[in-house]
Amino acid sequence: MNEALTELAEYIDGALPGEVLDWTVAHDELAIVVGAASIVRVLTFLRDDSNCLFKQLVDLCGTDYRRHLPDQLWDAYLAAEAEAKSTRRGIWRGKFIEPRMWHRGDRLACERSGER
């Protein structure tokens, strides 16, 4: 599977010169890194190209908030995040395993037992 994903990554990279900043294949998944200005073009290509024909976007992440927010908004963001963390609101309300640890096999008790 990794060979097919590597071939796909190389195809996408070659078909979109200058759009793909980086790509990696790990854990039987392909991750493609593109700049913010390229997202629509790359996603449209993945959907419409006859060699891709993607139907679903699984994850879109990695926004560099610090680079795009003025200092005042960044400070407000950090304060809101700290408050949510300390009061256990939103994503901070439950237990959490960092993605890198989850990929190594760490699981919450409910994931190990199949409960939800």
N, C-alpha and C positions, 0 to 999 in steps of 0.2 A: 504493500500500500504506500509506503514512504516513497518508493521509486515513482509511482504514478503521481503523487502529490508534488514531488520535486519536478517532474516533467511539466505538470500544470503550472507551477510557479514560474518556471523558466519560460513557458509559453506566454503567460500573462506579462511577465517582465519585458519580454521581447516585443510584444504587441503594443505595449504602452510605454514607449521610451520616455524616460524622465519622470514618469508618474509614480512608479513603484520605487520607494526609497530603500526598502529592504524586505526580505521575506525569510521565513524559517519554517521548517517542518519538524514538529516534535509531538510525541504522544498521538501519532496518527492524525494530526491536525495541521493545516496550513494557515499560517498567519502572514498577512500582507500588510506592510507599513506604507502608508501614503500620506502626503500632506493634505491639510484641510481643503485646499483649493482643488484637489484631485478627487475627492471622495465621490462626487456625483458621476464624473466621467468614468472612474474605475468601476463603480457599482453598475452603471449602465452597461459597460462592456461585459462584466461578469454575467449579467442577465441576458444580453442580446447576442453575444458572440456564439456562433454555432458549435464551437468547441467547448463552451462553458455551460451556457443555459442554466445558470444558478436560479433557484426558485425561492430561497430563503436566506436572509441575513441572520447569522447566529449571534454575532457580537460586534459592536462598534464601540471602541474605547480608546483611551490614551490621550485625551485632550490635555494639552499643556495649559491649564487654567492660569498659572502664574504669569505666563508670557503674554496672555491676552487680557488680563484684568488690571485696571489701575490699582495702585497701592491701597486706596481707600476701600475698594470693593474686595480686594484680596484679604485685607484685615477683617472685614465683615464676614467673609466666607469662613475664615479660620475660627472666628468667634462663634459662629453658628454651628460649625462642625464640633467644636469643643463642648458647646452646650448640649448638643444632641448626644454626644458620646457620654457625657457625665450624667445625663438624665435618662440614658438608654432608650432614645427615640429612634425611629426609622430603622436603618440597617444595624444600629447599635443595640437594639432591644433584645436580641437573642445571641446565641453562641455563633461563632464565626470561625471558619478555618480559611486561612489565606490560600489563594489559588495554588501557589507553588507547593504548599504543604498538602493540599488535596490531591494534586497530581502525583505526589510521592506516596499516596495511599492513606493519609490520615483521614478519618471520618468521624462525624458526630455519632453518638450512640444511636440516635434514631436512624441514621443512614446504615449503620451496621446491622440493625435488627429489622430493617425494612419498614419501620413505623414512619408516620408523618406527623 
